[in-house]
Amino acid sequence: MSSIESSRANGQPTDPRGLRQRIRRLRRCAAILCTFLAVAPATAETLFADQSDYKVYGLPATELTFFHGFSGIGITSYSVPNLSTYALLAGPGQSVQETYDLALRFVADPGRQFTGVAWQLSVDVSTGQGSGYVSMNWLVGANPQYNGATAVWTNGAWFFNGTITQDSPSYALSTSDFTLNVAVPLAAVGFPGGCGTGDGYCARVAGPYVKVFLETAAAPVPEPGAAALLLSGLLLVVATIRRRDR
């Protein structure tokens, strides 16, 4: 005999409204569960490197890609792919600018966390009667955007080759997942008149090369996964509803 038939046989009125309320609550719980356990929309992240205790992903905005990694000592480097010798070439009286973006996400392996990050920018320049600048701006995780110093180079005579190097400050971290965005504005300017060079270019700037230094350590307490936390919260909601219905 069903519970409804038993209630009728005992002379107790049924409660269809309460039943409908319980069904609606269960439906809401099911909807919440689907929301909690839904897989996040796929991103266009690209696995750049699998280091000894962390992974590096390239974000969609990145123009610099993985060049080399030293697994075990926390160093990876990035450059512009498929680039010829120079990124910028300026003839007499010309001014050429370009900005290259590095956008990365670092994810520590289970049981590990990041404790610090810093990086170094290197750009090769050469000129015969030209000038230019090298700069970088950056964003580390949720920290405010920072605008670094601009290195200006100039040469009025034949001939100059050199490397412009800029170092970031060191950032202390305590996380297993963070993003790094570095923008590198570059410029090449040719002086008016002839440059006296065989190829006719007064200023040349190569593509940027960025080396990232990471420090890692054992995570003090492994954090439970987000899905597990959400599921436990949902189970608590369901238990509360069931107690109210008793």
C-alpha contacts under 8 A as a table, 3 or more apart, distances in Angstrom:
res1	aa1	res2	aa2	distance
1	M	5	E	6.19
1	M	6	S	6.36
2	S	5	E	5.20
2	S	6	S	6.11
3	S	6	S	4.98
3	S	7	S	6.17
4	I	7	S	5.11
4	I	8	R	6.33
4	I	14	T	6.55
5	E	8	R	5.09
5	E	9	A	6.13
6	S	9	A	5.02
6	S	10	N	6.22
7	S	10	N	5.17
7	S	11	G	6.24
7	S	12	Q	5.00
7	S	13	P	6.64
7	S	14	T	6.61
8	R	11	G	5.01
8	R	12	Q	5.60
8	R	13	P	6.45
8	R	14	T	7.20
9	A	12	Q	7.53
15	D	18	G	5.39
15	D	19	L	6.38
16	P	19	L	4.93
16	P	20	R	6.14
17	R	20	R	5.11
17	R	21	Q	6.26
18	G	21	Q	4.98
18	G	22	R	6.23
19	L	22	R	5.11
19	L	23	I	6.24
20	R	23	I	5.02
20	R	24	R	6.20
21	Q	24	R	5.09
21	Q	25	R	6.20
22	R	25	R	5.02
22	R	26	L	6.17
22	R	245	D	7.68
23	I	26	L	5.08
23	I	27	R	6.16
24	R	27	R	5.00
24	R	28	R	6.21
25	R	28	R	5.04
25	R	29	C	6.19
25	R	241	I	7.80
26	L	29	C	4.97
26	L	30	A	6.12
27	R	30	A	4.98
27	R	31	A	6.18
28	R	31	A	5.02
28	R	32	I	6.17
29	C	32	I	5.04
29	C	33	L	6.09
29	C	234	L	7.50
29	C	237	V	7.99
29	C	238	V	6.98
30	A	33	L	5.00
30	A	34	C	6.19
31	A	34	C	5.12
31	A	35	T	6.24
32	I	35	T	5.03
32	I	36	F	6.13
32	I	234	L	7.58
33	L	36	F	5.09
33	L	37	L	6.04
33	L	231	L	7.41
33	L	234	L	6.93
34	C	37	L	5.28
34	C	38	A	5.66
35	T	38	A	5.26
36	F	227	A	6.90
36	F	230	L	6.29
36	F	231	L	7.22
37	L	227	A	6.56
37	L	231	L	7.95
44	A	59	L	6.73
44	A	60	P	5.82
45	E	57	Y	5.85
45	E	58	G	5.44
45	E	59	L	4.85
45	E	60	P	6.25
46	T	57	Y	5.18
46	T	58	G	4.94
46	T	59	L	6.71
47	L	50	D	7.64
47	L	55	K	7.42
47	L	56	V	6.09
47	L	57	Y	4.42
47	L	58	G	6.34
48	F	55	K	7.69
48	F	56	V	5.40
48	F	57	Y	5.18
48	F	58	G	6.09
48	F	65	T	7.38
48	F	66	F	5.61
49	A	55	K	5.75
49	A	56	V	5.11
49	A	57	Y	7.11
49	A	66	F	7.25
49	A	69	G	7.30
50	D	53	D	7.93
50	D	54	Y	6.35
50	D	55	K	4.54
50	D	56	V	6.49
51	Q	54	Y	5.23
51	Q	55	K	5.70
51	Q	56	V	7.77
51	Q	69	G	7.54
51	Q	70	F	7.74
51	Q	71	S	4.91
51	Q	72	G	6.91
51	Q	74	G	7.72
52	S	71	S	5.38
52	S	72	G	5.29
53	D	72	G	7.54
53	D	108	A	6.13
53	D	109	D	5.27
53	D	112	R	6.94
53	D	216	T	7.87
54	Y	106	F	6.91
54	Y	107	V	5.54
54	Y	108	A	4.09
54	Y	109	D	5.02
54	Y	112	R	7.99
55	K	106	F	5.83
55	K	107	V	5.23
55	K	108	A	6.31
55	K	109	D	7.32
56	V	104	L	6.83
56	V	105	R	5.85
56	V	106	F	4.77
56	V	107	V	6.52
57	Y	104	L	5.68
57	Y	105	R	5.04
57	Y	106	F	6.37
58	G	62	T	6.37
58	G	65	T	7.09
58	G	103	A	6.17
58	G	104	L	4.77
58	G	105	R	6.40
59	L	62	T	5.70
59	L	103	A	5.36
59	L	104	L	5.50
59	L	105	R	6.81
60	P	103	A	7.54
61	A	101	D	6.90
61	A	102	L	7.37
61	A	103	A	5.96
62	T	65	T	7.06
62	T	101	D	5.33
62	T	102	L	4.62
62	T	103	A	4.54
62	T	104	L	7.23
63	E	80	V	6.30
63	E	100	Y	6.13
63	E	101	D	5.33
63	E	102	L	5.92
63	E	103	A	7.79
64	L	78	Y	5.68
64	L	79	S	4.81
64	L	80	V	4.51
64	L	81	P	6.79
64	L	100	Y	7.28
64	L	101	D	6.53
64	L	102	L	5.28
64	L	103	A	7.88
65	T	78	Y	5.20
65	T	79	S	5.66
65	T	80	V	6.23
65	T	81	P	6.54
65	T	102	L	7.71
66	F	69	G	7.96
66	F	76	T	7.53
66	F	77	S	6.19
66	F	78	Y	4.62
66	F	79	S	6.74
67	F	76	T	7.58
67	F	77	S	5.39
67	F	78	Y	4.76
67	F	79	S	6.00
68	H	76	T	5.76
68	H	77	S	5.23
68	H	78	Y	7.02
69	G	75	I	5.90
69	G	76	T	4.20
69	G	77	S	6.28
70	F	73	I	6.07
70	F	74	G	6.55
70	F	75	I	5.30
70	F	76	T	6.20
71	S	74	G	6.27
71	S	75	I	7.10
74	G	212	V	7.98
74	G	213	F	5.72
74	G	214	L	4.81
74	G	215	E	6.26
74	G	216	T	7.76
75	I	211	K	6.91
75	I	212	V	5.65
75	I	213	F	4.80
75	I	214	L	6.34
76	T	211	K	5.78
76	T	212	V	5.38
76	T	213	F	6.92
77	S	209	Y	7.18
77	S	210	V	5.55
77	S	211	K	4.17
77	S	212	V	6.05
78	Y	209	Y	5.81
78	Y	210	V	5.20
78	Y	211	K	6.40
79	S	207	G	7.07
79	S	208	P	6.13
79	S	209	Y	4.80
79	S	210	V	6.57
80	V	83	L	6.11
80	V	207	G	6.17
80	V	208	P	6.94
80	V	209	Y	7.57
83	L	86	Y	7.27
83	L	87	A	6.97
83	L	207	G	7.31
84	S	87	A	7.04
85	T	206	A	6.23
85	T	207	G	7.85
86	Y	89	L	6.90
86	Y	204	R	6.32
86	Y	205	V	5.49
86	Y	206	A	4.01
86	Y	207	G	6.20
87	A	204	R	7.66
87	A	205	V	5.75
87	A	206	A	4.87
87	A	207	G	5.05
88	L	96	V	6.58
88	L	97	Q	7.41
88	L	98	E	7.66
88	L	187	A	7.30
88	L	188	A	6.32
88	L	203	A	7.93
88	L	204	R	5.65
88	L	205	V	5.01
88	L	206	A	6.67
89	L	96	V	7.18
89	L	188	A	6.65
89	L	201	Y	6.28
89	L	202	C	7.71
89	L	203	A	5.95
89	L	204	R	4.79
89	L	205	V	6.71
90	A	93	G	7.82
90	A	94	Q	5.29
90	A	95	S	6.13
90	A	96	V	6.20
90	A	188	A	5.79
90	A	189	V	5.66
90	A	190	G	5.31
90	A	201	Y	5.47
90	A	202	C	5.83
90	A	203	A	5.20
90	A	204	R	6.55
91	G	94	Q	5.32
91	G	189	V	7.66
91	G	190	G	5.24
91	G	191	F	7.93
91	G	195	C	7.62
91	G	200	G	6.08
91	G	201	Y	4.29
91	G	202	C	5.18
91	G	203	A	7.00
92	P	190	G	4.66
92	P	191	F	5.36
92	P	192	P	4.95
92	P	193	G	5.59
92	P	194	G	5.89
92	P	195	C	6.37
92	P	200	G	7.70
92	P	201	Y	6.94
92	P	202	C	6.13
93	G	189	V	7.07
93	G	190	G	5.00
93	G	191	F	5.14
93	G	192	P	4.25
93	G	193	G	6.94
94	Q	189	V	5.69
94	Q	190	G	5.22
94	Q	191	F	7.52
94	Q	192	P	7.92
95	S	187	A	7.18
95	S	188	A	5.83
95	S	189	V	4.37
95	S	190	G	6.49
96	V	187	A	5.57
96	V	188	A	5.27
96	V	189	V	6.39
97	Q	185	P	7.33
97	Q	186	L	5.63
97	Q	187	A	4.31
97	Q	188	A	6.54
98	E	185	P	5.88
98	E	186	L	5.34
98	E	187	A	6.49
99	T	183	A	6.60
99	T	184	V	5.29
99	T	185	P	4.10
99	T	186	L	5.93
100	Y	183	A	5.83
100	Y	184	V	5.09
100	Y	185	P	6.48
100	Y	208	P	7.66
101	D	181	N	7.23
101	D	182	V	5.84
101	D	183	A	4.51
101	D	184	V	6.22
102	L	180	L	7.75
102	L	181	N	5.59
102	L	182	V	5.02
102	L	183	A	6.29
103	A	179	T	7.38
103	A	180	L	5.85
103	A	181	N	4.47
103	A	182	V	6.54
104	L	179	T	5.58
104	L	180	L	5.19
104	L	181	N	6.40
105	R	177	D	7.26
105	R	178	F	5.79
105	R	179	T	4.28
105	R	180	L	6.30
106	F	176	S	7.90
106	F	177	D	5.63
106	F	178	F	5.53
106	F	179	T	6.19
106	F	180	L	7.99
107	V	176	S	5.83
107	V	177	D	4.55
107	V	178	F	6.90
108	A	111	G	8.00
108	A	112	R	5.67
108	A	113	Q	5.63
108	A	114	F	6.90
108	A	176	S	4.93
108	A	177	D	6.31
109	D	112	R	5.57
109	D	113	Q	7.67
109	D	176	S	7.77
110	P	222	P	7.65
111	G	218	A	5.85
111	G	219	A	5.20
111	G	221	V	7.90
111	G	222	P	5.90
112	R	176	S	6.77
112	R	216	T	6.76
112	R	217	A	5.70
112	R	218	A	4.49
112	R	219	A	4.71
113	Q	174	S	6.53
113	Q	175	T	5.42
113	Q	176	S	4.42
113	Q	177	D	7.88
113	Q	216	T	5.57
113	Q	217	A	5.60
113	Q	218	A	6.12
113	Q	219	A	5.22
114	F	117	V	7.88
114	F	173	L	5.81
114	F	174	S	5.74
114	F	175	T	5.48
114	F	176	S	5.76
114	F	177	D	7.78
114	F	214	L	7.21
114	F	215	E	5.88
114	F	216	T	4.39
114	F	217	A	6.46
115	T	172	A	5.72
115	T	173	L	4.30
115	T	174	S	5.17
115	T	175	T	7.22
115	T	214	L	7.76
115	T	215	E	5.39
115	T	216	T	5.32
115	T	217	A	6.67
116	G	170	S	6.82
116	G	171	Y	5.41
116	G	172	A	4.41
116	G	173	L	4.89
116	G	174	S	7.79
116	G	214	L	5.83
116	G	215	E	4.92
116	G	216	T	7.13
117	V	170	S	5.81
117	V	171	Y	5.30
117	V	172	A	6.76
117	V	173	L	7.31
117	V	212	V	7.26
117	V	213	F	5.67
117	V	214	L	4.65
117	V	215	E	6.33
118	A	167	D	7.84
118	A	168	S	5.84
118	A	169	P	6.20
118	A	170	S	4.75
118	A	171	Y	6.38
118	A	212	V	6.02
118	A	213	F	5.25
118	A	214	L	6.75
119	W	167	D	6.19
119	W	168	S	5.56
119	W	169	P	7.95
119	W	210	V	6.78
119	W	211	K	5.44
119	W	212	V	4.24
119	W	213	F	5.64
120	Q	165	T	7.07
120	Q	166	Q	5.78
120	Q	167	D	4.52
120	Q	168	S	6.20
120	Q	210	V	5.61
120	Q	211	K	5.26
120	Q	212	V	6.61
121	L	165	T	5.57
121	L	166	Q	5.11
121	L	167	D	6.36
121	L	208	P	6.81
121	L	209	Y	5.81
121	L	210	V	4.64
121	L	211	K	6.70
122	S	163	T	6.52
122	S	164	I	5.67
122	S	165	T	4.52
122	S	166	Q	6.61
122	S	208	P	5.98
122	S	209	Y	5.19
122	S	210	V	6.39
123	V	134	V	7.53
123	V	163	T	5.53
123	V	164	I	5.17
123	V	165	T	6.58
123	V	205	V	7.18
123	V	206	A	6.06
123	V	207	G	6.42
123	V	208	P	4.98
123	V	209	Y	6.34
124	D	161	N	7.59
124	D	162	G	5.85
124	D	163	T	4.31
124	D	164	I	6.23
124	D	205	V	6.11
124	D	206	A	5.24
124	D	207	G	7.57
124	D	208	P	7.85
125	V	161	N	5.97
125	V	162	G	5.53
125	V	163	T	6.02
125	V	164	I	7.28
125	V	203	A	7.62
125	V	204	R	5.65
125	V	205	V	4.55
125	V	206	A	6.13
126	S	159	F	7.62
126	S	160	F	5.37
126	S	161	N	4.32
126	S	162	G	6.32
126	S	203	A	6.05
126	S	204	R	5.20
126	S	205	V	6.64
127	T	130	G	5.41
127	T	131	S	7.05
127	T	154	T	7.96
127	T	155	N	6.67
127	T	158	W	7.52
127	T	159	F	6.11
127	T	160	F	5.32
127	T	161	N	6.74
127	T	201	Y	7.98
127	T	202	C	5.47
127	T	203	A	4.30
127	T	204	R	6.00
128	G	155	N	6.77
128	G	156	G	6.90
128	G	157	A	5.94
128	G	158	W	4.73
128	G	159	F	4.86
128	G	160	F	6.45
128	G	195	C	6.01
128	G	196	G	7.28
128	G	197	T	6.79
128	G	201	Y	7.77
128	G	202	C	5.00
128	G	203	A	6.43
129	Q	154	T	7.74
129	Q	155	N	5.36
129	Q	156	G	4.21
129	Q	157	A	5.25
129	Q	158	W	6.50
129	Q	159	F	7.69
129	Q	190	G	6.64
129	Q	191	F	5.82
129	Q	195	C	5.84
129	Q	202	C	5.53
129	Q	203	A	7.23
130	G	154	T	5.96
130	G	155	N	5.64
130	G	156	G	6.36
130	G	188	A	7.40
130	G	189	V	5.51
130	G	190	G	4.41
130	G	191	F	5.18
130	G	202	C	5.08
130	G	203	A	4.94
131	S	152	V	7.53
131	S	153	W	5.46
131	S	154	T	3.96
131	S	155	N	6.12
131	S	188	A	5.97
131	S	189	V	5.06
131	S	190	G	6.53
131	S	191	F	7.65
131	S	203	A	6.32
132	G	152	V	5.90
132	G	153	W	5.51
132	G	154	T	6.46
132	G	186	L	7.43
132	G	187	A	4.89
132	G	188	A	4.33
132	G	189	V	5.46
132	G	203	A	7.55
133	Y	150	T	6.59
133	Y	151	A	5.43
133	Y	152	V	4.27
133	Y	153	W	5.94
133	Y	186	L	5.77
133	Y	187	A	5.23
133	Y	188	A	6.96
134	V	150	T	5.82
134	V	151	A	5.15
134	V	152	V	6.55
134	V	164	I	7.25
134	V	184	V	7.23
134	V	185	P	6.21
134	V	186	L	4.91
134	V	187	A	6.82
135	S	148	G	6.65
135	S	149	A	6.28
135	S	150	T	4.46
135	S	151	A	6.12
135	S	184	V	5.66
135	S	185	P	5.40
135	S	186	L	6.59
136	M	147	N	6.68
136	M	148	G	5.55
136	M	149	A	7.33
136	M	150	T	7.34
136	M	182	V	6.60
136	M	183	A	5.40
136	M	184	V	4.39
136	M	185	P	6.19
137	N	145	Q	7.25
137	N	146	Y	5.68
137	N	147	N	4.42
137	N	148	G	5.51
137	N	182	V	5.69
137	N	183	A	5.10
137	N	184	V	6.62
138	W	145	Q	5.73
138	W	146	Y	5.42
138	W	147	N	6.64
138	W	148	G	7.83
138	W	180	L	7.44
138	W	181	N	5.44
138	W	182	V	4.30
138	W	183	A	6.13
139	L	142	A	7.59
139	L	143	N	6.40
139	L	144	P	6.46
139	L	145	Q	4.70
139	L	146	Y	6.46
139	L	180	L	5.95
139	L	181	N	5.09
139	L	182	V	6.54
140	V	143	N	5.49
140	V	144	P	7.66
140	V	145	Q	7.60
140	V	178	F	7.51
140	V	179	T	6.09
140	V	180	L	4.80
140	V	181	N	6.51
141	G	178	F	5.33
141	G	179	T	4.96
141	G	180	L	6.24
148	G	168	S	7.97
151	A	164	I	7.43
155	N	158	W	7.75
155	N	159	F	7.80
155	N	160	F	6.96
156	G	191	F	8.00
157	A	160	F	7.98
158	W	196	G	7.97
175	T	178	F	7.03
184	V	208	P	7.42
186	L	205	V	7.73
187	A	205	V	7.56
188	A	203	A	5.57
188	A	204	R	6.34
188	A	205	V	6.51
189	V	202	C	7.38
189	V	203	A	6.01
190	G	195	C	7.77
190	G	201	Y	7.31
190	G	202	C	4.77
190	G	203	A	5.62
191	F	194	G	7.84
191	F	195	C	7.43
191	F	202	C	6.89
194	G	200	G	7.70
195	C	200	G	6.32
195	C	201	Y	6.68
195	C	202	C	5.21
196	G	200	G	6.98
197	T	200	G	5.18
197	T	201	Y	6.51
197	T	202	C	7.12
198	G	201	Y	7.96
201	Y	204	R	7.17
219	A	222	P	6.17
224	P	228	A	6.54
224	P	229	L	6.84
225	G	228	A	5.29
225	G	229	L	6.50
226	A	229	L	5.15
226	A	230	L	6.21
227	A	230	L	5.14
227	A	231	L	6.01
228	A	231	L	5.08
228	A	232	S	6.14
229	L	232	S	5.24
229	L	233	G	6.30
230	L	233	G	5.08
230	L	234	L	6.20
231	L	234	L	5.00
231	L	235	L	6.20
232	S	235	L	5.10
232	S	236	L	6.32
233	G	236	L	5.10
233	G	237	V	6.40
234	L	237	V	5.04
234	L	238	V	6.28
235	L	238	V	5.06
235	L	239	A	6.11
236	L	239	A	5.08
236	L	240	T	6.19
237	V	240	T	5.14
237	V	241	I	6.33
238	V	241	I	5.16
238	V	242	R	6.21
239	A	242	R	5.10
239	A	243	R	6.24
240	T	243	R	5.19
240	T	244	R	6.35
241	I	244	R	5.14
241	I	245	D	6.33
242	R	245	D	5.13
242	R	246	R	6.47
243	R	246	R	5.37
